[in-house]
Amino acid sequence: MGDFLSIVWTIVSFIVGIVWSIVWFIVRDLLSTLLWLLIAVWIVFVLRYRSFALGSLAMLRYTRYGLNFGLRWIRGRPADGVLNPAPTTKIVREYQRLIPLGYVSASEQINVILIGMLVIMANV
């Protein structure tokens, strides 16, 4: 009886091992691709908002919007905000200081240098 169970266990573990190898091969590539896409989108947001913090927050905000849209789509609810009407807004004109054309602050320059270094490191 012990030899029979040992043979059955060997066969089952061999089959499960092969199936797991195939599944992990596919999942590993998908996870790697998603991670690289996430990094590329994050770099775009960082460059767009010219700040690591603001770019990260914008990425989180749009991710939340996307997940909310996806959940509403799965549940079959309208995604146009019918249940939550848009708040009334008051337009206020604020003073904006004039920044000379071509002016780039030191922190923005450092941000661009760091992003460039990350891109170079990713290509090596």
CYANA upper distance limits for C-alpha pairs under 8 A (distance plus 0.5 A):
  1 MET  CA      5 LEU  CA      6.84
  2 GLY  CA      6 SER  CA      6.63
  3 ASP  CA      7 ILE  CA      6.71
  4 PHE  CA      8 VAL  CA      6.70
  5 LEU  CA      9 TRP  CA      6.43
  6 SER  CA     10 THR  CA      6.61
  7 ILE  CA     11 ILE  CA      6.75
  8 VAL  CA     12 VAL  CA      6.59
  9 TRP  CA     13 SER  CA      6.43
 10 THR  CA     14 PHE  CA      6.53
 11 ILE  CA     15 ILE  CA      6.76
 12 VAL  CA     16 VAL  CA      6.58
 13 SER  CA     17 GLY  CA      6.35
 14 PHE  CA     18 ILE  CA      6.80
 15 ILE  CA     19 VAL  CA      6.74
 16 VAL  CA     20 TRP  CA      6.45
 17 GLY  CA     21 SER  CA      6.58
 18 ILE  CA     22 ILE  CA      6.88
 19 VAL  CA     23 VAL  CA      6.69
 20 TRP  CA     24 TRP  CA      6.36
 21 SER  CA     25 PHE  CA      6.53
 22 ILE  CA     26 ILE  CA      7.00
 23 VAL  CA     27 VAL  CA      6.61
 24 TRP  CA     28 ARG  CA      6.13
 25 PHE  CA     29 ASP  CA      7.03
 26 ILE  CA     30 LEU  CA      6.86
 27 VAL  CA     31 LEU  CA      6.52
 28 ARG  CA     32 SER  CA      6.61
 29 ASP  CA     33 THR  CA      6.60
 30 LEU  CA     34 LEU  CA      6.60
 31 LEU  CA     35 LEU  CA      6.55
 32 SER  CA     36 TRP  CA      6.80
 33 THR  CA     37 LEU  CA      6.68
 34 LEU  CA     38 LEU  CA      6.54
 35 LEU  CA     39 ILE  CA      6.73
 36 TRP  CA     40 ALA  CA      6.67
 37 LEU  CA     41 VAL  CA      6.60
 38 LEU  CA     42 TRP  CA      6.56
 39 ILE  CA     43 ILE  CA      6.68
 40 ALA  CA     44 VAL  CA      6.82
 41 VAL  CA     45 PHE  CA      6.78
 41 VAL  CA     59 MET  CA      8.41
 42 TRP  CA     46 VAL  CA      6.58
 42 TRP  CA     55 GLY  CA      7.43
 42 TRP  CA     56 SER  CA      7.23
 42 TRP  CA     59 MET  CA      7.11
 43 ILE  CA     47 LEU  CA      6.60
 43 ILE  CA    115 ILE  CA      7.60
 44 VAL  CA     48 ARG  CA      6.49
 45 PHE  CA     49 TYR  CA      6.51
 45 PHE  CA     55 GLY  CA      5.15
 45 PHE  CA     56 SER  CA      7.60
 45 PHE  CA     58 ALA  CA      7.50
 45 PHE  CA     59 MET  CA      7.07
 46 VAL  CA     50 ARG  CA      5.98
 46 VAL  CA     51 SER  CA      5.92
 46 VAL  CA     52 PHE  CA      5.80
 46 VAL  CA     53 ALA  CA      8.38
 46 VAL  CA     54 LEU  CA      7.61
 46 VAL  CA     55 GLY  CA      4.65
 46 VAL  CA     56 SER  CA      7.36
 47 LEU  CA     51 SER  CA      7.57
 47 LEU  CA     55 GLY  CA      7.93
 47 LEU  CA    112 VAL  CA      7.90
 48 ARG  CA     55 GLY  CA      7.69
 49 TYR  CA     54 LEU  CA      6.52
 49 TYR  CA     55 GLY  CA      5.85
 50 ARG  CA     54 LEU  CA      8.04
 50 ARG  CA     55 GLY  CA      7.66
 50 ARG  CA    108 GLU  CA      6.69
 50 ARG  CA    111 ASN  CA      7.63
 50 ARG  CA    112 VAL  CA      8.47
 51 SER  CA     55 GLY  CA      6.26
 51 SER  CA    108 GLU  CA      7.71
 51 SER  CA    111 ASN  CA      7.26
 52 PHE  CA     56 SER  CA      6.48
 52 PHE  CA    111 ASN  CA      8.02
 53 ALA  CA     57 LEU  CA      6.64
 54 LEU  CA     58 ALA  CA      6.54
 55 GLY  CA     59 MET  CA      6.62
 56 SER  CA     60 LEU  CA      6.72
 57 LEU  CA     61 ARG  CA      6.59
 58 ALA  CA     62 TYR  CA      6.65
 59 MET  CA     63 THR  CA      6.51
 60 LEU  CA     64 ARG  CA      6.62
 61 ARG  CA     65 TYR  CA      6.80
 62 TYR  CA     66 GLY  CA      6.57
 63 THR  CA     67 LEU  CA      6.60
 64 ARG  CA     68 ASN  CA      6.48
 65 TYR  CA     69 PHE  CA      6.58
 66 GLY  CA     70 GLY  CA      6.56
 67 LEU  CA     71 LEU  CA      6.56
 68 ASN  CA     72 ARG  CA      6.65
 69 PHE  CA     73 TRP  CA      6.57
 69 PHE  CA     79 ALA  CA      6.51
 70 GLY  CA     74 ILE  CA      6.65
 71 LEU  CA     75 ARG  CA      6.62
 72 ARG  CA     76 GLY  CA      6.43
 72 ARG  CA     77 ARG  CA      5.58
 72 ARG  CA     78 PRO  CA      7.18
 72 ARG  CA     79 ALA  CA      6.56
 73 TRP  CA     77 ARG  CA      6.68
 73 TRP  CA     78 PRO  CA      7.87
 73 TRP  CA     79 ALA  CA      7.56
 78 PRO  CA     82 VAL  CA      7.41
 81 GLY  CA     85 PRO  CA      6.58
 81 GLY  CA     86 ALA  CA      8.08
 99 ILE  CA    103 TYR  CA      7.44
104 VAL  CA    108 GLU  CA      6.88
104 VAL  CA    109 GLN  CA      7.23
105 SER  CA    109 GLN  CA      6.89
106 ALA  CA    110 ILE  CA      6.73
107 SER  CA    111 ASN  CA      6.62
108 GLU  CA    112 VAL  CA      6.72
109 GLN  CA    113 ILE  CA      6.71
110 ILE  CA    114 LEU  CA      6.65
111 ASN  CA    115 ILE  CA      6.67
112 VAL  CA    116 GLY  CA      6.51
113 ILE  CA    117 MET  CA      6.65
114 LEU  CA    118 LEU  CA      6.75
115 ILE  CA    119 VAL  CA      6.73
116 GLY  CA    120 ILE  CA      6.64
117 MET  CA    121 MET  CA      6.52
118 LEU  CA    122 ALA  CA      6.57
119 VAL  CA    123 ASN  CA      6.86
120 ILE  CA    124 VAL  CA      6.93
